[in-house]
Amino acid sequence: MNYFKTAILLAGLTALFMGVGYLIGGQTGALIALVVAAGMNVFSLWNSDKMVLSMHGAHQVDESSAPDVFRMVRDLAGRAGLPMPRVFIMDNPQPNAFATGRNPENAAVAVTTGLLNSLSRDEVAGVIAHELAHIKNRDTLIMTVTATLAGAISMIAQFGMFFGGNRNSNNGFGIIGTLAMVILAPLAAMLVQMAISRTREYSADRMGAMILGSPAPLMSGLVRIENAAHQIENPTAEANPASAHMFIINPLTGGHGWDNLFATHPSTENRIAALQQLAAEMGVSGGGFSSAPRRPTAPPSAGASPWGTRRGGPWG
């Protein structure tokens, strides 16, 4: 089903790409945009993960260079019944994480140094379990391809503004059409990203908690990341906002808020509520967890996860 959804997404973004090309260069521009989009679709399926990882300055680690986080990913992947994904670390003070890759056999999990330094070991495990859930659900392909094409649409729209549109064509849009393109094309791509991300986050939260055995570490981790993201800027994400929907929490400063049409993620409060309900269903601790924003949170109670409660994790 996710492959079918991916095909629909690619078709929609390709049509949008062609529309921008038409406004810039008429029928010739639309044809050129179709060829470019087709090439990008093929390229994205095989290389978009590398592009996104490179975009955020992620470097791959192994058991010798980052033994604790590597072993944690390996253990959780085994619990989830997944092949061992590649592990990447981003030198970024904002705590955050994302997963990418076209399928579970070619997947990667990327975490920031801020995540490893500011969250406890069990909270990090909750975040990684969430990202592994995205891999297991095969969300990573559609989310990564969307980031690549949405970024390209924004770029060509900006190019159209400087190019000035196809003034000699008979499309009847002229400068007004060009201005509309600059505003509406990136907005349309952004709305597609939002629809994709928001529905998948709830599912990944639920499956991640089940992989770990308790929702409590993920609940605590989500609140800590949300609070930090308000205060710590993520420069690479700010420079590449088309990839914001891939992160576990929106990395853009000021990109947080209510569960509305223009939110890239569900509100953390709503995600916590869903996880509290899951905790009740599982009969484990977490039902009394507080999700009040900007308030320090206590670590999950002993026994809430198999990773212990040592503060700061094993990363210093």
Disulfide bonds with the S-S distance in Angstrom:
none
